[in-house]
Amino acid sequence: MDGVTLTDIEADEDVGARTGATVYVCVTCRRPSDPDDGPRPGLALARAVAEAAEGTGVAVCQVECLANCSRSLSAAMRSDGAWTYIFGGLDPDRDATALIEGARLLARAEDGILPWRGRPEVLKRGLIARVPPTDFVEKDSKEETE
């Protein structure tokens, strides 16, 4: 991670609670190579993320299906007034902390956009989509030039 460390993020202990940072983890996710009747790796990811979130102020919610099956394991993150980010290709053994770090970065972003600098690498390469906040209004480019 460039520039921001977990220690830096932990220094602002109330950021998640203050801004409503939440990570949503798909518990039905599995990889194509996983057996249909075996335990779902998505549930293992959800449990790992919940453990990583302890004491951070970031909420973790389990959801059934983020409709990103071709790039599972999947999770999304949001914060009040910010864009929502959806990620895929996650691993329960290595990416739980990265999701919490990302949620805390998003919660602190004044413009509501997850900063590229300092974002954990898995959140750079695993980005599927970002969705604008419900109150988003695109600025008219004509207004900006007048």
C-alpha positions in Angstrom: 0.0 0.0 0.0 1.5 3.4 -1.0 1.3 6.3 1.4 -1.3 5.1 3.9 -0.8 2.3 6.5 -3.3 0.5 8.6 -1.8 2.4 11.6 -2.6 5.7 9.9 -6.2 4.6 9.3 -6.5 3.2 12.8 -5.5 6.7 14.2 -9.0 8.0 13.1 -10.9 5.5 15.2 -14.4 6.9 14.8 -14.3 7.4 11.0 -16.5 4.4 10.2 -19.1 5.1 12.8 -19.2 8.8 11.9 -19.8 8.3 8.2 -21.5 4.9 8.0 -18.8 3.0 6.2 -20.1 -0.5 5.4 -18.6 -3.5 3.6 -21.2 -5.9 2.0 -19.8 -9.4 1.4 -21.6 -11.9 -0.9 -21.9 -15.1 1.2 -23.2 -17.2 -1.7 -20.0 -16.6 -3.8 -17.9 -19.5 -4.8 -15.3 -20.0 -7.5 -16.0 -22.2 -10.5 -13.6 -24.8 -9.1 -15.4 -25.0 -5.7 -17.9 -27.9 -5.2 -21.6 -27.0 -5.3 -22.3 -28.8 -2.0 -19.2 -27.5 -0.1 -18.9 -24.6 2.2 -19.2 -21.3 0.4 -15.9 -19.3 0.3 -18.0 -16.1 0.3 -19.1 -17.0 3.8 -15.5 -17.5 4.8 -14.7 -14.1 3.3 -17.6 -12.5 5.2 -16.3 -14.0 8.5 -12.7 -12.8 7.8 -13.9 -9.3 7.0 -16.1 -9.1 10.1 -13.1 -10.2 12.2 -10.8 -7.6 10.5 -13.5 -4.9 11.1 -13.5 -5.4 14.9 -12.8 -2.1 16.6 -12.6 -0.1 13.4 -16.2 1.4 13.3 -16.8 -0.2 9.8 -20.0 -2.3 9.6 -19.9 -5.6 7.8 -23.1 -7.0 6.2 -23.6 -10.4 4.7 -25.6 -10.4 1.5 -26.8 -13.1 -0.9 -25.5 -12.6 -4.4 -23.9 -9.4 -5.7 -24.5 -10.8 -9.2 -20.8 -10.8 -9.9 -20.4 -14.6 -10.2 -17.9 -14.6 -13.1 -15.5 -12.6 -10.9 -16.2 -13.9 -7.5 -15.5 -13.7 -4.6 -17.3 -10.4 -4.3 -17.8 -7.5 -1.9 -19.0 -3.9 -2.1 -18.3 -0.9 0.1 -20.2 2.3 0.7 -20.2 5.3 2.9 -22.8 8.0 3.4 -22.7 10.5 0.5 -20.0 8.5 -1.3 -19.8 6.3 -4.4 -20.3 2.6 -3.8 -17.5 0.3 -5.0 -17.9 -3.3 -6.1 -14.9 -5.7 -6.1 -14.2 -9.2 -7.3 -11.5 -11.8 -7.4 -11.2 -11.6 -3.6 -9.6 -14.2 -1.3 -10.7 -14.9 2.3 -7.2 -15.6 3.4 -5.6 -12.4 2.2 -8.1 -9.6 1.4 -10.3 -9.0 4.5 -8.0 -6.3 5.9 -7.8 -4.6 2.5 -11.6 -4.3 2.4 -11.6 -2.6 5.8 -8.7 -0.3 4.9 -10.6 0.6 1.7 -13.8 1.3 3.5 -12.0 3.6 5.9 -10.3 5.4 3.1 -13.7 5.9 1.4 -15.2 7.1 4.6 -12.5 9.8 4.9 -12.7 10.9 1.2 -14.0 14.4 1.1 -15.2 14.0 -2.5 -16.8 10.6 -1.9 -14.4 8.9 -4.2 -12.1 6.1 -3.1 -8.6 7.5 -3.6 -6.3 5.6 -5.9 -3.2 6.5 -3.9 -3.0 4.4 -0.8 -5.7 2.0 -1.9 -4.7 -1.6 -1.3 -3.5 -3.3 -4.5 -6.4 -5.8 -4.5 -8.8 -2.9 -4.6 -7.1 -1.5 -7.6 -7.0 -4.6 -9.7 -10.3 -6.1 -8.5 -12.5 -3.1 -9.1 -15.7 -4.2 -11.0 -17.7 -1.0 -10.8 -18.4 2.2 -8.9 -22.0 3.5 -8.5 -22.8 7.1 -7.8 -24.6 8.1 -4.5 -28.4 8.4 -4.8 -28.2 12.2 -4.6 -25.5 12.5 -7.3 -26.0 15.2 -9.9 -23.6 15.3 -12.9 -22.2 18.8 -13.4 -23.0 20.3 -16.8 -19.7 20.8 -18.6 -21.2 24.0 -20.1 -21.8 25.5 -16.7 -18.1 24.9 -15.7 -16.8 26.7 -18.8 -19.0 29.8 -18.5 
